[in-house]
Amino acid sequence: MTDFDKRRREFGDRLRRLREQTGLTGHQFAERAQWGQPKVSKLETGRQTPTDSDILTWCQITGTAEDTREELRDALRELKIRYESWRRSQRGGSRARQEEGQNLEQAASVIRAVDFGVVPGLAQIPDYAREVFRLYSELNGTEADIDDAVAARMRRQAVLYDTSKRIEILVAEAALRYPVCPPETMRSQLDRLTSLIGITHIRFGILPLDQRLPYMPMHGYWLLDDLALVENITAEIRITDEDEVATYHTLTDRLWTAAAEGDDARGILRRLMET
């Protein structure tokens, strides 16, 4: 059982105790909430994560005091933010995380990748990816399974050819100017990005350096349907809170209004390849 599963089960126990204090059975509680009885069982046993509205309904039926209600909502917020130490999760190397990413992307119908410091993994060429993994391994002291990690990342890119998905790749020009690799590799990487322009189900854009953005770029992130993935230097944050994920989607929509696409994006890539 993962730490997340344990915390969700503990949260469910709190809900169960509140319900039992009212004398209501699970079936009676479900009727008052206008839910199916299985939902009550799943919430109490930690097999389902409640929404904020679920908590409000639960507290209303159980007559929970306002301070307890707010405490539960705060606890739910913390529950929905899954924080994983990269050093812990990748201590055996990066291949496993790439394979997990492949599973997440295959299950998603909408993939939105936004990055300000590096080319998103789905668009990296092998030599660029190899340097990214090398730098990460050196900084964090993880196993340098670079060849396996690169191979796994390349397998992930098969999702780019799944026309049933909507895929967006939005990258800042600053990330394309940063020389992660030698010039010849960077030119090949930029050429790879050029090849994405015009593919029907893929939206590719660049945030130009001289373009005013609708919000300050704090960090890159990925959106897989209703899941937000945020990477920092040492950790990955997985966000499932509906309101927070919606904010990331809103931000992405606004960033696209400042993006160069189509021929404008080609022009930026061409200029970068020349320099």
N, C-alpha and C positions, 0 to 999 in steps of 0.2 A: 504494500500500500504506500503510495506516494504521500509526501507531506501535504499536498493539496487535498488529496482524498481524506486524509485524517482530519484536517481542519474543517472540511465540508461536513463530515460526519458529526463532528463536535457541534457545529452550528445547527445541524438537524436535531441533535439532542436537545438543544435549547428551545427550539420550536416545539418539540414534542412535550417538554415539561410545561410550557405555557398552555398548550392545549389540554393536557391532563388536569391542570389546575381549575379549568372550567367545568370539568366533569363530562365533557363532550367526547363521544367516541370519534374515531377517525371518519366513519361514515357520516355521522351527524355534522361534523365540522365541514366536510366536503359539501354537504347540502347547503349549509349557510353561506359558504364561499362561492357556491355555484360552480364547483370544480368536480372533476371525476375523482372518486375515492383513491385511485392509484396515485394521483398527484400528491395527495397528502402523505401517503406512505413513502413515496420517493423523496420528498422534501425532508421528512423526519429521519430517514435512514441515510441521508447524504448521497443518494443516487442521482439527485437532480439539484442543480443550483437555482435558488429562487431569484426572481426579479425583484426590483425595488417595490413594484406594485403588489407583488405577492406578500412582501413583508408588511406593507400597509394594511392589506386585507387581514392578515394573520393577527396583527396587533388590534385592529378594530374589533374582530370577533372575540378575542381573548380579553379585551378591555385593558390592554397593556398601557402603563403610564407613559407619558410623553418622553421622559428621559430614557426609559428602557427602549422605547421605540427608536429613538435616535441612536442609541448605542448599538442596537441591532443593525441599523442601516449602515453605520460606520464599519461594523464588523463585516457586513456583506461586501462593502466596497473593498476592504482589504482582502477578502476571500477571492474576489474576482480579479485581483491583480496578482498574477503568478510571477514570482520573481525567482529566476534561476541563476545561480552563479555559473558563469561560463567555465571558470576553472574547474568547478565540480562536475558539470555536465559534460565537459569535453576533455577531462583529464586523460582519457584514453585516445584522444585525437579528434579530428574534425569530421571524419567520415560518417559517424553515427548521426551527427546533427544534420548533415546534408541529406542523409537517407530519411530522417524524420521530416525535413523540409519537403522532400519529394512527396511523401505521403500526404502532408497537409495541402500542398498545391494541387495534387491530383483530386482531392476531395472537394476543393473549392470551385465555385462557378465564376467568381470574380476575384482577380488578383490585381492589386494595385501596389506597385513598388515605387517608393519615393526616396531618393538619396541625394545628399549634398556633398559627400566626401569621397565616394567611391562608386564605380559602375555597379549597378545592382547585379547580384549573382546570376540571374537568369540571362543576362546579356554579356557575361564575361567570356573571353576566349581562354583557352587552357593556360597559356603563359602568363596572362594577367592574373588569373585565379591562383596560379602557383605562387606568385609573389605575394598576394594577399594572405594566403595561408601561412607562408613562411614568416611574414612579419608578425602575424598574430601569434604563431607558435613561439617565436623568440620573446615576445613581450610577456606572454602569460605563462610561459614555462610548461606548455602542454606537449604531449607526444607529437612529434613531427611526422604524421602519416600523410605527408603532402600529396604524394602520387595517388593514394587511395581517395583522399578528399577531393582532389581535382576531378578524378574519374566520376565520383559520385555527383559532383556539381554539374558535370557535363550531362549525366543521365537525367538530372532534374530538368534540363532544358528541353527535353522531349515535350514538356507541357506546352511549349510555345506553338506547337503544331496541332494542338487540340482546338479545333474550330468551334467547339461547343462552349468554350470559356471566353470571358472578356478579360483581356490582359492589358494593363497600363504600366508603362515604364516611364518614369519622370525623373530626370537627373539634372543636377545643376551643372552649368558650364564649368564652374570652379572644380568640380570633381574630374572633369575631362582634361582640364589644364594641369592638374597635379600629376607630375611624372612618377607614377607608381613603378613603372617599368622603363627600360631603355626606349629611345625614340622609335625604333623599328617595331617594337611590340605595341607601343601606344598607337602607332599608325594603323596597325592591324586591328587593334581594339576599336578604334574609331570607324574603321571600314565595316566592322561587324555591326556596329550600331546603325550605320547607314543602311545596311541590308534589311533592318527591321521596318524602315519607313515604307508605308504603302501596303503592308500586310493587313488584310481586312479586319481581322479580329484583334489586332494589336495596335494600341495607341502609344506612340513614342513621342516624347517631347523633351526639350531642353529649356532650363531656366537660364536665360542670358545674364551675364554678369552686370550689364548696364540696365537691366529691367527692374523697376521697382516692384517688390513682391507685396502681396496682400497681408503677409505675416512674416515675422522674423524666423528664418530657418534655424531651429534649435538642434535637430537631429533627424536622421533618416528613419523610415519606418515602412512596414509592409502591412497591407490589409488583405486578409483572406476571408471574404464574406463578412462574418460578424466577429472576427478575431483580429486584433491589432498586435503586431510584433514590433517592439522597440529595442534596438541594440545600443548599448553604450560600450565603454571601453572594457569593462569587466563582467557585464551581465546582460541578460536578455529579460525583458519584461513582456509578459503575455497578458493582454487586457481583453476581458470579455464583457465588462460593464457596458450596457447598451448605450448609455449617455456618452461615455467616454469614446467608445468606438464611433459613434455618430459624429462626434467632434472631429475625429481624424478624417472621416469621410468628407465633412464640410470643408476642412482645411484643404484637402486634396482637390476638391472641386474648385476652390478659389485659386490654388496654385496653377491649375491648368489654364486659368484666364490670362496668366502672365507667360505661358510657355510658348516657345517657338516649335511649330510642327511642320510637317511636309517639307516644302522647298526651303522654308526659313531654317528648319533644323539641318537640312542638307548643307545649306550655306555655312552654318556655324561649324559643322563637322569638317567640311572641305577646308575652311580657313585654318582650323586646328591641325589638320593633317599637313598642311603646307608649312606650318611653323614647328 
